[in-house]
Each structure stands twice: as C-alpha cells, then as structure tokens.
C-alpha cells in the first residue's frame, strides 16, 4: 500500500475520532445542564413551599384576631367560654404550624383537618349567636365575614396540601439513584474470565452508581436480582428478601457500600451453586427500595 493511501486512511480515522470526541463532549455538557435544571427546579419548589407556609401562618393570625374581635361582642357566658376554648385551640394550631416543616405533608394535612373541625364548631356558635342577636346587624355581618374567612383558609390549606404532595413526589423522584454501565462477566474460581456457563463458577456484575446531589448519603445496600430464561429469580434462601412496593421480594446477592453523592463504581459477585440454563437472562439492580438499573445478557 503506497503512502498516499496510508495518509487517506489515517485522515479518515482522525476525523472519526474527532466526531466521537465531539459527541461525547456534547453529551457530557447536556447531562450537566439537565442536572443543573433539576437542582434549580428543586430549589424553586422548596422556596414556593416556604412561601406558602408563611402565607398560611399569616392567615391563621388573621383568623385568630378576627375570632378575638368576634368573641368580645358575645354576651352569652356559655358560648363565650366555648369560643375562648376554640380560640386557644386555634393558637395552639398556629404555634404547631410554625414549628412544622413545609415538607411535612402528613402533618399539614392533619392541621388542615383540625382547622376544618374548628371551623365547623365556630360556624355552629356563630349561628347560635346570630339567633340570640337577630337585631344586631353589625354582629351578624361580622359572623358571616368570619365564616367566609374560615372557608377561604380551608381552601388555602387544601391548595397548599396538594402543592406539598406534588413537590414531595418531585423531590422523591429526583432523589432516586440510578445505575449505568452495567457489565456482566463470567469467571472461574481463580478469577479467570470465561464465556461458557458450564465453565463458570462466579458471575461478576460491574456498574456505576450515578452522581445525585439530592439523594441521601451514607451506608446503602445494593440488591441484585438475576432472572433466568424461565422468568425465575435465582436465590439461595427464601428469607433473602428486601422491601419493594409494599411487599418483600427475594434477591440473588447484596452488598453494602458508602454513597457520598458522587459517582460510585461498584462490583457484586454471585456464586453459581446450581446448573444454569443457557439463554437470555436479566439482572435488576435495586438501591433504597427502588429499581435503579436493568440489563439483559446471554449465557452460552
């Protein structure tokens, strides 16, 4: 082959390498931009939740002040005592709301139910006072206004609860880990690589746990589930299980590892203790009770 042909071949190879490198750089930048968008969205949603909680606290203060003004105009001692008790109850709810985290959807819902209960009681008392003071037009008007404000507060709590639930779901999804670059390798007991299942003693699974700054850090457990061509999960004992979607499922192998929020390479080994069928297999990888990655592979 003459030198001119070599030059052409080398030029083509260089161009192809430049295209591949450019594509990889583009994909890396795209991934970084997507991660920044997730972080910005999470920060924005968290800020909105705090603003909504602050607004709800202000509404509680307004309702408490309105209740105090209404109570001062009641002349019936029995109703007055009951209204005073309900006002104390509203104050306790307000103090608890101030110490409740905006992301605590469960307690916010409970506070909403408490507020609805207080509103029903106060509505009843308002109707009683209205009946006892039919000639007091000003008081009747204020009673209607208090009722309206309670209804508005209840609607605000409903809206806040729905927003909190949607944000909680978004945060949960964003915090879930992912695994990629899953590689399956057959090995003998000495660690020698083989392609034949009848010569293998160990299946090695290598993968990378992706970077996620919103996920919790610390000690974690990765579970491996190997599914054979018949759709059966390979496991040693039926007690080898972990929780997933409100039930316990068996696993083939597991491993503890420390997650710092950064990209983390991991390797899990499964010892072959039975005769394996030849054909198409699948490995599923779980972390924090979530399916983080899956890969199909062939055993010959």
C-alpha positions in Angstrom: 0.0 0.0 0.0 1.5 3.3 -1.0 2.0 6.3 1.3 -0.9 8.3 -0.3 -3.4 5.6 0.7 -2.0 5.5 4.2 -2.5 9.2 4.5 -6.1 8.9 3.4 -6.8 6.1 5.9 -5.1 8.0 8.8 -7.1 11.2 7.9 -10.4 9.3 7.9 -9.6 7.7 11.3 -8.6 11.1 12.8 -11.9 12.7 11.5 -13.9 9.8 13.0 -12.2 10.2 16.4 -12.8 13.9 16.4 -16.5 13.3 15.7 -16.8 10.7 18.5 -14.9 13.0 21.0 -17.1 15.9 20.0 -20.3 13.9 20.5 -19.1 12.7 23.9 -18.3 16.3 25.0 -21.8 17.4 23.8 -23.5 14.6 25.8 -21.5 15.4 28.9 -22.4 19.1 28.7 -26.1 18.1 28.1 -26.1 15.9 31.2 -24.5 18.7 33.3 -27.2 21.2 32.1 -30.0 18.8 32.9 -28.6 18.2 36.4 -28.4 22.0 37.0 -32.1 22.3 35.8 -33.2 19.7 38.3 -31.3 21.4 41.2 -32.8 24.8 40.2 -36.3 23.3 39.9 -35.9 21.7 43.4 -34.7 25.0 44.9 -37.6 26.9 43.3 -40.2 24.4 44.5 -38.8 24.4 48.0 -38.9 28.2 48.1 -42.5 28.1 47.0 -43.4 25.7 49.8 -41.8 28.0 52.3 -43.7 31.0 50.9 -47.0 29.1 51.0 -46.4 28.0 54.6 -45.6 31.6 55.6 -48.8 32.8 53.9 -50.8 30.1 55.8 -49.3 31.3 59.1 -50.5 34.8 58.3 -53.9 33.5 57.6 -54.0 31.8 61.0 -53.0 35.1 62.6 -55.8 36.9 60.8 -58.4 34.3 61.8 -57.2 34.4 65.4 -57.6 38.2 65.5 -61.0 38.0 63.9 -62.1 35.4 66.4 -60.9 37.7 69.3 -62.9 40.6 67.9 -66.0 38.4 67.5 -65.7 37.0 71.0 -65.7 40.4 72.5 -69.1 41.1 71.1 -70.7 37.9 72.6 -72.8 38.4 75.8 -73.8 34.7 76.3 -71.4 33.3 79.0 -71.8 29.7 77.9 -71.0 30.5 74.2 -68.3 32.9 75.3 -66.4 30.2 77.3 -66.7 27.8 74.3 -65.4 30.4 71.9 -62.5 31.1 74.3 -61.6 27.4 74.3 -61.7 27.3 70.5 -59.5 30.4 70.3 -56.9 28.7 72.4 -57.1 25.7 70.2 -56.5 27.9 67.1 -53.5 29.5 68.9 -52.1 26.0 69.6 -52.6 25.0 65.9 -50.8 28.2 64.8 -47.8 27.5 67.1 -47.6 24.0 65.8 -47.8 25.2 62.2 -44.8 27.5 62.9 -42.7 24.6 64.0 -43.8 22.2 61.3 -41.6 21.8 58.3 -43.1 22.8 55.0 -42.3 19.4 53.5 -44.2 17.6 56.3 -47.2 16.8 54.1 -48.8 14.4 56.6 -48.9 16.9 59.5 -50.0 19.7 57.2 -53.0 17.5 56.2 -53.7 16.8 59.8 -53.6 20.6 60.6 -56.0 21.1 57.7 -58.4 18.6 59.2 -58.0 20.3 62.7 -58.8 23.7 61.1 -61.9 22.2 59.4 -63.1 20.9 62.7 -62.6 24.2 64.4 -64.4 26.0 61.6 -67.4 23.7 61.9 -67.6 24.3 65.7 -67.3 28.1 65.2 -69.9 28.1 62.4 -72.3 26.4 64.8 -71.6 29.0 67.5 -71.9 31.8 65.0 -75.4 30.6 64.1 -76.3 30.4 67.8 -75.1 34.0 68.4 -77.0 35.1 65.3 -80.2 33.6 66.6 -79.7 35.2 70.0 -78.9 38.6 68.5 -81.2 39.0 65.5 -81.4 42.7 65.9 -77.6 43.2 65.9 -77.0 43.7 62.2 -73.3 44.6 62.6 -72.6 41.4 64.6 -74.4 39.3 62.0 -72.3 40.8 59.3 -69.1 40.1 61.1 -70.2 36.5 61.7 -70.7 36.0 58.0 -67.3 37.5 57.4 -65.6 35.2 59.9 -67.3 32.2 58.2 -66.1 33.3 54.8 -62.5 33.7 56.1 -62.6 30.2 57.6 -63.8 28.9 54.3 -61.0 30.7 52.5 -58.4 29.4 54.9 -59.7 25.9 54.4 -59.3 26.3 50.7 -55.8 27.6 51.1 -54.9 24.7 53.2 -56.3 22.3 50.6 -54.2 24.1 47.9 -51.1 24.0 50.0 -51.5 20.3 50.8 -51.9 19.5 47.1 -48.8 21.5 46.2 -46.8 19.9 49.0 -47.8 16.5 47.8 -46.7 17.3 44.2 -43.4 18.7 45.4 -42.8 15.7 47.7 -43.3 13.4 44.7 -40.9 15.5 42.6 -38.3 15.5 45.3 -38.6 11.8 45.8 -38.1 11.1 42.1 -35.2 13.5 41.9 -33.5 11.8 44.9 -33.7 8.3 43.4 -30.3 6.8 42.4 -29.6 5.3 39.0 -27.0 2.7 37.9 -25.4 2.6 34.4 -22.6 1.0 32.5 -23.8 -2.5 33.7 -21.2 -5.2 32.7 -21.8 -8.9 33.2 -18.7 -11.2 33.2 -18.4 -15.0 33.9 -15.4 -16.1 35.9 -13.8 -19.3 37.2 -12.9 -19.6 40.9 -9.4 -18.3 40.1 -10.9 -15.2 38.7 -10.2 -16.2 35.1 -12.7 -14.8 32.6 -14.8 -17.3 30.5 -17.6 -17.2 28.0 -19.1 -20.6 28.8 -21.6 -21.0 31.5 -20.6 -24.6 32.2 -17.1 -23.5 33.0 -18.0 -20.6 35.2 -18.2 -20.5 39.0 -18.9 -16.8 39.5 -20.9 -14.1 37.8 -19.4 -10.7 38.2 -21.7 -7.6 37.9 -19.9 -4.2 37.5 -21.8 -0.9 37.3 -21.6 2.7 38.3 -24.0 4.4 40.7 -24.6 7.8 39.2 -23.9 11.2 40.9 -27.0 12.7 42.6 -26.7 15.7 44.9 -30.3 15.5 46.0 -30.1 11.8 47.2 -29.4 10.9 50.8 -25.8 9.9 51.6 -24.3 7.3 53.9 -24.4 3.5 54.1 -26.5 1.8 51.5 -27.3 -1.7 50.3 -27.4 -2.7 46.6 -29.5 -5.8 45.8 -29.0 -7.9 42.7 -31.9 -10.0 41.2 -30.9 -12.5 38.5 -33.8 -13.7 36.3 -33.3 -16.9 34.3 -34.8 -17.7 30.8 -37.9 -19.2 32.5 -38.5 -15.9 34.3 -37.4 -17.3 37.7 -35.3 -15.3 40.2 -32.2 -17.1 41.3 -31.8 -17.0 45.1 -30.2 -19.1 47.9 -32.8 -18.8 50.7 -36.4 -17.6 50.7 -35.5 -15.4 53.6 -33.1 -13.4 51.5 -35.6 -10.6 50.7 -36.0 -6.9 50.8 -39.0 -4.5 50.7 -40.2 -3.2 47.3 -43.5 -1.6 46.5 -45.3 -2.6 49.7 -44.1 -6.3 49.6 -40.9 -8.3 50.1 -39.1 -9.8 47.1 -36.1 -12.2 47.1 -32.7 -11.2 45.9 -29.7 -13.1 44.4 -26.9 -11.1 46.0 -26.4 -7.9 48.0 -23.6 -5.6 49.0 -23.2 -2.7 51.5 -21.4 0.4 50.2 -20.9 4.1 51.2 -22.6 6.6 49.0 -21.3 10.2 49.1 -23.5 11.7 46.4 -20.7 11.3 43.8 -20.4 8.8 41.0 -19.6 5.5 42.7 -18.3 2.3 40.8 -19.5 -1.0 42.4 -18.9 -4.7 41.8 -21.1 -7.5 43.1 -20.3 -11.2 42.8 -22.8 -14.1 42.6 -21.5 -17.6 43.2 -23.1 -20.2 40.9 -24.4 -23.1 43.1 -26.7 -24.7 40.5 -26.8 -25.8 36.9 -27.7 -22.7 34.8 -29.8 -22.9 31.7 -28.4 -21.4 28.5 -30.3 -18.5 27.1 -31.3 -14.9 27.8 -31.0 -13.6 31.4 -31.8 -10.3 33.1 -30.2 -8.6 36.0 -32.2 -6.0 38.0 -30.4 -3.6 40.5 -32.1 -2.1 43.5 -31.0 0.6 45.9 -33.2 2.3 48.6 -36.1 0.0 47.5 -36.0 1.5 44.0 -35.2 -0.2 40.7 -32.1 1.7 39.6 -31.0 -0.2 36.5 -31.5 -3.4 34.5 -29.6 -5.3 31.8 -30.3 -8.4 29.7 -27.4 -10.8 28.9 -26.9 -14.2 27.3 -25.3 -17.3 28.8 -23.9 -19.9 26.4 
